[in-house]
Amino acid sequence: MDKQDNGISNYSHGISLFERKNLVITGVKKIDNFDNAQFILETLMGYMIIKGEGLELVKLDTLQGHVTIKGFVCSINYVEENSKKEKEESIFSRLFK
């Protein structure tokens, strides 16, 4: 059933970063949130947070699960689902103070 729900179950997860400016990620299930400073992605290997400056979504291939991002990449982190929710809650609490 899971293989029919998302078409990327047969693909592997990988990251290619070129000169900290061009990032290609495979095995992406969905993009939860993004702006020019941060992307939150759900991948086959868990949630990923990408931080940087001037980040832009260049290409999104939902059938194969490929995402291409350009901009200056400062960090790439994998987080557990609970940590992601805590991070989102802290962002919202800062916005609505």
N, CA, C and O atoms as CSV, one atom per row, in Angstrom:
chain,resi,resn,atom,element,x,y,z
A,1,MET,N,N,0.812,-1.201,0.000
A,1,MET,CA,C,0.000,0.000,0.000
A,1,MET,C,C,0.853,1.260,0.000
A,1,MET,O,O,0.535,2.229,-0.691
A,2,ASP,N,N,1.932,1.251,0.770
A,2,ASP,CA,C,2.780,2.432,0.855
A,2,ASP,C,C,3.448,2.738,-0.480
A,2,ASP,O,O,3.663,3.902,-0.819
A,3,LYS,N,N,3.778,1.690,-1.238
A,3,LYS,CA,C,4.420,1.908,-2.531
A,3,LYS,C,C,3.482,2.592,-3.515
A,3,LYS,O,O,3.942,3.306,-4.406
A,4,GLN,N,N,2.192,2.389,-3.371
A,4,GLN,CA,C,1.242,3.043,-4.263
A,4,GLN,C,C,0.975,4.476,-3.824
A,4,GLN,O,O,0.658,5.323,-4.660
A,5,ASP,N,N,1.095,4.768,-2.525
A,5,ASP,CA,C,0.804,6.104,-2.023
A,5,ASP,C,C,1.816,7.131,-2.499
A,5,ASP,O,O,1.443,8.243,-2.869
A,6,ASN,N,N,3.099,6.769,-2.494
A,6,ASN,CA,C,4.077,7.694,-3.044
A,6,ASN,C,C,4.897,6.965,-4.088
A,6,ASN,O,O,5.333,5.836,-3.862
A,7,GLY,N,N,5.105,7.581,-5.192
A,7,GLY,CA,C,5.791,6.945,-6.300
A,7,GLY,C,C,7.278,6.843,-6.118
A,7,GLY,O,O,7.958,6.331,-7.008
A,8,ILE,N,N,7.827,7.306,-5.003
A,8,ILE,CA,C,9.273,7.322,-4.837
A,8,ILE,C,C,9.787,6.209,-3.950
A,8,ILE,O,O,10.971,6.204,-3.613
A,9,SER,N,N,8.948,5.266,-3.558
A,9,SER,CA,C,9.370,4.202,-2.651
A,9,SER,C,C,10.507,3.359,-3.225
A,9,SER,O,O,11.300,2.805,-2.463
A,10,ASN,N,N,10.601,3.254,-4.523
A,10,ASN,CA,C,11.635,2.441,-5.145
A,10,ASN,C,C,12.942,3.201,-5.346
A,10,ASN,O,O,13.921,2.611,-5.803
A,11,TYR,N,N,12.986,4.466,-5.026
A,11,TYR,CA,C,14.171,5.279,-5.239
A,11,TYR,C,C,14.952,5.422,-3.940
A,11,TYR,O,O,14.392,5.306,-2.850
A,12,SER,N,N,16.227,5.670,-4.065
A,12,SER,CA,C,17.067,5.844,-2.895
A,12,SER,C,C,17.203,7.328,-2.555
A,12,SER,O,O,16.881,8.204,-3.358
A,13,HIS,N,N,17.686,7.576,-1.349
A,13,HIS,CA,C,17.871,8.942,-0.882
A,13,HIS,C,C,19.334,9.316,-1.042
A,13,HIS,O,O,20.225,8.540,-0.697
A,14,GLY,N,N,19.576,10.509,-1.568
A,14,GLY,CA,C,20.942,10.974,-1.740
A,14,GLY,C,C,21.006,12.486,-1.767
A,14,GLY,O,O,20.012,13.167,-2.019
A,15,ILE,N,N,22.206,12.998,-1.500
A,15,ILE,CA,C,22.440,14.445,-1.487
A,15,ILE,C,C,23.691,14.731,-2.307
A,15,ILE,O,O,24.716,14.071,-2.140
A,16,SER,N,N,23.599,15.720,-3.194
A,16,SER,CA,C,24.764,16.210,-3.935
A,16,SER,C,C,24.826,17.713,-3.734
A,16,SER,O,O,23.879,18.432,-4.054
A,17,LEU,N,N,25.937,18.178,-3.206
A,17,LEU,CA,C,26.136,19.605,-2.960
A,17,LEU,C,C,27.357,20.052,-3.741
A,17,LEU,O,O,28.448,19.507,-3.571
A,18,PHE,N,N,27.170,21.050,-4.602
A,18,PHE,CA,C,28.237,21.554,-5.446
A,18,PHE,C,C,28.593,22.970,-5.020
A,18,PHE,O,O,27.785,23.890,-5.141
A,19,GLU,N,N,29.827,23.134,-4.515
A,19,GLU,CA,C,30.370,24.438,-4.123
A,19,GLU,C,C,29.466,25.197,-3.153
A,19,GLU,O,O,29.462,26.428,-3.149
A,20,ARG,N,N,28.702,24.477,-2.334
A,20,ARG,CA,C,27.783,25.056,-1.343
A,20,ARG,C,C,26.746,25.971,-1.974
A,20,ARG,O,O,26.136,26.777,-1.271
A,21,LYS,N,N,26.532,25.870,-3.273
A,21,LYS,CA,C,25.596,26.746,-3.978
A,21,LYS,C,C,24.468,26.000,-4.668
A,21,LYS,O,O,23.380,26.554,-4.832
A,22,ASN,N,N,24.695,24.775,-5.070
A,22,ASN,CA,C,23.688,23.982,-5.778
A,22,ASN,C,C,23.517,22.655,-5.057
A,22,ASN,O,O,24.470,21.891,-4.903
A,23,LEU,N,N,22.288,22.389,-4.617
A,23,LEU,CA,C,21.992,21.200,-3.841
A,23,LEU,C,C,20.942,20.373,-4.571
A,23,LEU,O,O,19.883,20.888,-4.929
A,24,VAL,N,N,21.233,19.092,-4.793
A,24,VAL,CA,C,20.295,18.168,-5.421
A,24,VAL,C,C,20.016,17.058,-4.409
A,24,VAL,O,O,20.939,16.413,-3.912
A,25,ILE,N,N,18.738,16.843,-4.110
A,25,ILE,CA,C,18.342,15.834,-3.137
A,25,ILE,C,C,17.404,14.851,-3.826
A,25,ILE,O,O,16.467,15.260,-4.511
A,26,THR,N,N,17.652,13.563,-3.647
A,26,THR,CA,C,16.763,12.531,-4.173
A,26,THR,C,C,16.083,11.827,-2.999
A,26,THR,O,O,16.571,11.861,-1.869
A,27,GLY,N,N,14.974,11.205,-3.282
A,27,GLY,CA,C,14.239,10.498,-2.239
A,27,GLY,C,C,13.422,11.414,-1.359
A,27,GLY,O,O,13.219,11.122,-0.181
A,28,VAL,N,N,12.946,12.528,-1.914
A,28,VAL,CA,C,12.137,13.488,-1.158
A,28,VAL,C,C,10.670,13.107,-1.283
A,28,VAL,O,O,10.155,12.953,-2.391
A,29,LYS,N,N,10.001,12.956,-0.149
A,29,LYS,CA,C,8.571,12.647,-0.146
A,29,LYS,C,C,7.749,13.916,-0.304
A,29,LYS,O,O,6.813,13.956,-1.103
A,30,LYS,N,N,8.094,14.959,0.458
A,30,LYS,CA,C,7.369,16.230,0.342
A,30,LYS,C,C,8.184,17.354,0.942
A,30,LYS,O,O,9.095,17.132,1.740
A,31,ILE,N,N,7.839,18.563,0.542
A,31,ILE,CA,C,8.418,19.771,1.127
A,31,ILE,C,C,7.393,20.312,2.107
A,31,ILE,O,O,6.292,20.692,1.711
A,32,ASP,N,N,7.750,20.348,3.384
A,32,ASP,CA,C,6.822,20.841,4.397
A,32,ASP,C,C,6.742,22.359,4.402
A,32,ASP,O,O,5.656,22.931,4.488
A,33,ASN,N,N,7.893,23.007,4.309
A,33,ASN,CA,C,7.937,24.457,4.426
A,33,ASN,C,C,9.253,24.944,3.829
A,33,ASN,O,O,10.269,24.254,3.908
A,34,PHE,N,N,9.232,26.133,3.231
A,34,PHE,CA,C,10.486,26.697,2.756
A,34,PHE,C,C,10.373,28.197,2.588
A,34,PHE,O,O,9.299,28.741,2.329
A,35,ASP,N,N,11.517,28.848,2.743
A,35,ASP,CA,C,11.669,30.269,2.432
A,35,ASP,C,C,13.120,30.467,2.010
A,35,ASP,O,O,13.829,29.492,1.759
A,36,ASN,N,N,13.569,31.715,1.931
A,36,ASN,CA,C,14.920,31.951,1.423
A,36,ASN,C,C,16.019,31.622,2.434
A,36,ASN,O,O,17.201,31.685,2.095
A,37,ALA,N,N,15.647,31.269,3.675
A,37,ALA,CA,C,16.642,30.941,4.693
A,37,ALA,C,C,16.577,29.486,5.160
A,37,ALA,O,O,17.528,29.001,5.773
A,38,GLN,N,N,15.477,28.782,4.883
A,38,GLN,CA,C,15.327,27.426,5.422
A,38,GLN,C,C,14.344,26.590,4.613
A,38,GLN,O,O,13.308,27.086,4.169
A,39,PHE,N,N,14.675,25.333,4.430
A,39,PHE,CA,C,13.791,24.342,3.816
A,39,PHE,C,C,13.582,23.214,4.815
A,39,PHE,O,O,14.536,22.773,5.455
A,40,ILE,N,N,12.345,22.742,4.957
A,40,ILE,CA,C,12.040,21.566,5.755
A,40,ILE,C,C,11.443,20.533,4.811
A,40,ILE,O,O,10.371,20.737,4.241
A,41,LEU,N,N,12.157,19.416,4.655
A,41,LEU,CA,C,11.772,18.375,3.708
A,41,LEU,C,C,11.546,17.063,4.444
A,41,LEU,O,O,12.213,16.775,5.438
A,42,GLU,N,N,10.594,16.265,3.945
A,42,GLU,CA,C,10.462,14.902,4.417
A,42,GLU,C,C,11.081,14.006,3.363
A,42,GLU,O,O,10.648,14.004,2.210
A,43,THR,N,N,12.099,13.239,3.755
A,43,THR,CA,C,12.787,12.347,2.832
A,43,THR,C,C,12.531,10.895,3.238
A,43,THR,O,O,11.897,10.626,4.259
A,44,LEU,N,N,13.024,9.982,2.439
A,44,LEU,CA,C,12.902,8.562,2.756
A,44,LEU,C,C,13.666,8.203,4.024
A,44,LEU,O,O,13.369,7.188,4.654
A,45,MET,N,N,14.643,9.015,4.408
A,45,MET,CA,C,15.465,8.743,5.580
A,45,MET,C,C,15.090,9.632,6.776
A,45,MET,O,O,15.825,9.672,7.763
A,46,GLY,N,N,13.979,10.327,6.703
A,46,GLY,CA,C,13.544,11.184,7.807
A,46,GLY,C,C,13.466,12.638,7.390
A,46,GLY,O,O,13.700,12.989,6.234
A,47,TYR,N,N,13.131,13.477,8.361
A,47,TYR,CA,C,13.015,14.906,8.079
A,47,TYR,C,C,14.389,15.545,7.984
A,47,TYR,O,O,15.325,15.162,8.686
A,48,MET,N,N,14.488,16.519,7.105
A,48,MET,CA,C,15.738,17.219,6.855
A,48,MET,C,C,15.489,18.718,6.905
A,48,MET,O,O,14.501,19.209,6.358
A,49,ILE,N,N,16.383,19.438,7.559
A,49,ILE,CA,C,16.324,20.901,7.582
A,49,ILE,C,C,17.575,21.431,6.910
A,49,ILE,O,O,18.696,21.084,7.283
A,50,ILE,N,N,17.366,22.273,5.919
A,50,ILE,CA,C,18.467,22.901,5.193
A,50,ILE,C,C,18.415,24.388,5.513
A,50,ILE,O,O,17.382,25.031,5.327
A,51,LYS,N,N,19.521,24.932,5.992
A,51,LYS,CA,C,19.598,26.358,6.300
A,51,LYS,C,C,20.631,27.012,5.408
A,51,LYS,O,O,21.643,26.408,5.050
A,52,GLY,N,N,20.357,28.262,5.054
A,52,GLY,CA,C,21.283,28.972,4.205
A,52,GLY,C,C,20.835,30.395,3.955
A,52,GLY,O,O,20.009,30.944,4.684
A,53,GLU,N,N,21.390,30.977,2.921
A,53,GLU,CA,C,21.076,32.357,2.539
A,53,GLU,C,C,20.685,32.388,1.070
A,53,GLU,O,O,21.358,31.788,0.231
A,54,GLY,N,N,19.611,33.077,0.762
A,54,GLY,CA,C,19.158,33.204,-0.619
A,54,GLY,C,C,18.756,31.885,-1.241
A,54,GLY,O,O,18.974,31.676,-2.435
A,55,LEU,N,N,18.177,30.997,-0.465
A,55,LEU,CA,C,17.782,29.684,-0.981
A,55,LEU,C,C,16.559,29.805,-1.882
A,55,LEU,O,O,15.605,30.515,-1.563
A,56,GLU,N,N,16.600,29.106,-3.003
A,56,GLU,CA,C,15.492,29.102,-3.958
A,56,GLU,C,C,15.239,27.680,-4.443
A,56,GLU,O,O,16.175,26.912,-4.663
A,57,LEU,N,N,13.975,27.342,-4.605
A,57,LEU,CA,C,13.593,26.064,-5.182
A,57,LEU,C,C,13.712,26.182,-6.696
A,57,LEU,O,O,12.993,26.963,-7.319
A,58,VAL,N,N,14.608,25.417,-7.280
A,58,VAL,CA,C,14.854,25.484,-8.719
A,58,VAL,C,C,14.024,24.444,-9.452
A,58,VAL,O,O,13.410,24.734,-10.478
A,59,LYS,N,N,14.012,23.207,-8.907
A,59,LYS,CA,C,13.317,22.122,-9.588
A,59,LYS,C,C,12.679,21.211,-8.555
A,59,LYS,O,O,13.283,20.888,-7.532
A,60,LEU,N,N,11.450,20.802,-8.835
A,60,LEU,CA,C,10.735,19.842,-7.999
A,60,LEU,C,C,10.133,18.790,-8.902
A,60,LEU,O,O,9.264,19.091,-9.720
A,61,ASP,N,N,10.588,17.561,-8.761
A,61,ASP,CA,C,10.047,16.437,-9.522
A,61,ASP,C,C,9.365,15.509,-8.528
A,61,ASP,O,O,10.024,14.697,-7.878
A,62,THR,N,N,8.052,15.626,-8.411
A,62,THR,CA,C,7.311,14.855,-7.419
A,62,THR,C,C,7.204,13.383,-7.788
A,62,THR,O,O,7.050,12.543,-6.902
A,63,LEU,N,N,7.279,13.053,-9.051
A,63,LEU,CA,C,7.186,11.648,-9.467
A,63,LEU,C,C,8.424,10.854,-9.054
A,63,LEU,O,O,8.314,9.708,-8.616
A,64,GLN,N,N,9.582,11.457,-9.193
A,64,GLN,CA,C,10.819,10.761,-8.847
A,64,GLN,C,C,11.371,11.185,-7.496
A,64,GLN,O,O,12.299,10.553,-6.990
A,65,GLY,N,N,10.825,12.239,-6.898
A,65,GLY,CA,C,11.285,12.681,-5.594
A,65,GLY,C,C,12.590,13.449,-5.624
A,65,GLY,O,O,13.374,13.373,-4.678
A,66,HIS,N,N,12.838,14.194,-6.701
A,66,HIS,CA,C,14.056,14.992,-6.826
A,66,HIS,C,C,13.754,16.463,-6.538
A,66,HIS,O,O,12.751,17.004,-7.002
A,67,VAL,N,N,14.633,17.096,-5.770
A,67,VAL,CA,C,14.511,18.521,-5.479
A,67,VAL,C,C,15.864,19.163,-5.745
A,67,VAL,O,O,16.900,18.629,-5.349
A,68,THR,N,N,15.852,20.306,-6.414
A,68,THR,CA,C,17.072,21.077,-6.644
A,68,THR,C,C,16.899,22.448,-6.009
A,68,THR,O,O,15.905,23.136,-6.240
A,69,ILE,N,N,17.888,22.833,-5.199
A,69,ILE,CA,C,17.858,24.106,-4.480
A,69,ILE,C,C,19.139,24.853,-4.801
A,69,ILE,O,O,20.215,24.257,-4.841
A,70,LYS,N,N,19.028,26.161,-5.030
A,70,LYS,CA,C,20.231,26.963,-5.222
A,70,LYS,C,C,20.266,28.053,-4.155
A,70,LYS,O,O,19.232,28.449,-3.618
A,71,GLY,N,N,21.451,28.518,-3.865
A,71,GLY,CA,C,21.689,29.508,-2.827
A,71,GLY,C,C,22.860,29.035,-1.980
A,71,GLY,O,O,23.385,27.944,-2.200
A,72,PHE,N,N,23.273,29.845,-1.015
A,72,PHE,CA,C,24.407,29.495,-0.163
A,72,PHE,C,C,23.933,28.598,0.976
A,72,PHE,O,O,23.156,29.033,1.827
A,73,VAL,N,N,24.398,27.346,0.996
A,73,VAL,CA,C,23.977,26.364,2.000
A,73,VAL,C,C,24.909,26.436,3.204
A,73,VAL,O,O,26.124,26.287,3.074
A,74,CYS,N,N,24.318,26.670,4.386
A,74,CYS,CA,C,25.093,26.739,5.632
A,74,CYS,C,C,25.064,25.425,6.397
A,74,CYS,O,O,26.069,25.028,6.987
A,75,SER,N,N,23.904,24.736,6.394
A,75,SER,CA,C,23.829,23.476,7.130
A,75,SER,C,C,22.739,22.575,6.557
A,75,SER,O,O,21.750,23.032,5.984
A,76,ILE,N,N,22.965,21.270,6.738
A,76,ILE,CA,C,21.992,20.238,6.377
A,76,ILE,C,C,21.892,19.316,7.580
A,76,ILE,O,O,22.887,18.713,7.984
A,77,ASN,N,N,20.697,19.200,8.157
A,77,ASN,CA,C,20.507,18.372,9.347
A,77,ASN,C,C,19.328,17.444,9.171
A,77,ASN,O,O,18.310,17.804,8.578
A,78,TYR,N,N,19.484,16.232,9.700
A,78,TYR,CA,C,18.366,15.306,9.805
A,78,TYR,C,C,17.820,15.405,11.218
A,78,TYR,O,O,18.582,15.481,12.181
A,79,VAL,N,N,16.498,15.404,11.340
A,79,VAL,CA,C,15.878,15.504,12.662
A,79,VAL,C,C,14.804,14.438,12.812
A,79,VAL,O,O,14.223,13.975,11.831
A,80,GLU,N,N,14.555,14.062,14.051
A,80,GLU,CA,C,13.457,13.155,14.343
A,80,GLU,C,C,12.157,13.936,14.247
A,80,GLU,O,O,12.166,15.163,14.349
A,81,GLU,N,N,11.057,13.257,14.056
A,81,GLU,CA,C,9.770,13.923,13.882
A,81,GLU,C,C,9.408,14.778,15.095
A,81,GLU,O,O,8.866,15.871,14.932
A,82,ASN,N,N,9.699,14.300,16.314
A,82,ASN,CA,C,9.395,15.082,17.512
A,82,ASN,C,C,10.203,16.371,17.546
A,82,ASN,O,O,9.679,17.418,17.927
A,83,SER,N,N,11.473,16.312,17.153
A,83,SER,CA,C,12.308,17.505,17.126
A,83,SER,C,C,11.792,18.514,16.113
A,83,SER,O,O,11.844,19.719,16.357
A,84,LYS,N,N,11.291,18.030,14.972
A,84,LYS,CA,C,10.748,18.913,13.938
A,84,LYS,C,C,9.544,19.668,14.471
A,84,LYS,O,O,9.416,20.872,14.248
A,85,LYS,N,N,8.652,18.963,15.182
A,85,LYS,CA,C,7.471,19.611,15.727
A,85,LYS,C,C,7.851,20.651,16.775
A,85,LYS,O,O,7.259,21.729,16.818
A,86,GLU,N,N,8.836,20.337,17.624
A,86,GLU,CA,C,9.292,21.296,18.625
A,86,GLU,C,C,9.884,22.527,17.950
A,86,GLU,O,O,9.658,23.649,18.403
A,87,LYS,N,N,10.633,22.330,16.878
A,87,LYS,CA,C,11.237,23.447,16.150
A,87,LYS,C,C,10.152,24.327,15.544
A,87,LYS,O,O,10.223,25.552,15.645
A,88,GLU,N,N,9.139,23.713,14.909
A,88,GLU,CA,C,8.053,24.487,14.321
A,88,GLU,C,C,7.295,25.260,15.396
A,88,GLU,O,O,6.922,26.414,15.183
A,89,GLU,N,N,7.062,24.629,16.555
A,89,GLU,CA,C,6.360,25.305,17.645
A,89,GLU,C,C,7.154,26.502,18.140
A,89,GLU,O,O,6.569,27.541,18.445
A,90,SER,N,N,8.478,26.382,18.227
A,90,SER,CA,C,9.281,27.492,18.694
A,90,SER,C,C,9.265,28.645,17.683
A,90,SER,O,O,9.293,29.812,18.071
A,91,ILE,N,N,9.220,28.315,16.395
A,91,ILE,CA,C,9.139,29.351,15.356
A,91,ILE,C,C,7.813,30.101,15.482
A,91,ILE,O,O,7.781,31.331,15.434
A,92,PHE,N,N,6.723,29.352,15.644
A,92,PHE,CA,C,5.409,29.994,15.762
A,92,PHE,C,C,5.303,30.799,17.065
A,92,PHE,O,O,4.678,31.859,17.082
A,93,SER,N,N,5.895,30.318,18.134
A,93,SER,CA,C,5.814,31.068,19.396
A,93,SER,C,C,6.571,32.383,19.285
A,93,SER,O,O,6.164,33.381,19.880
A,94,ARG,N,N,7.678,32.398,18.523
A,94,ARG,CA,C,8.406,33.659,18.326
A,94,ARG,C,C,7.638,34.622,17.437
A,94,ARG,O,O,7.697,35.835,17.639
A,95,LEU,N,N,6.910,34.089,16.445
A,95,LEU,CA,C,6.154,34.948,15.539
A,95,LEU,C,C,4.959,35.629,16.242
A,95,LEU,O,O,4.634,36.781,15.953
A,96,PHE,N,N,4.324,34.906,17.154
A,96,PHE,CA,C,3.090,35.409,17.737
A,96,PHE,C,C,3.260,35.950,19.146
A,96,PHE,O,O,2.294,35.988,19.909
A,97,LYS,N,N,4.464,36.368,19.507
A,97,LYS,CA,C,4.685,36.985,20.823
A,97,LYS,C,C,4.217,38.415,20.826
A,97,LYS,O,O,4.322,39.096,21.846
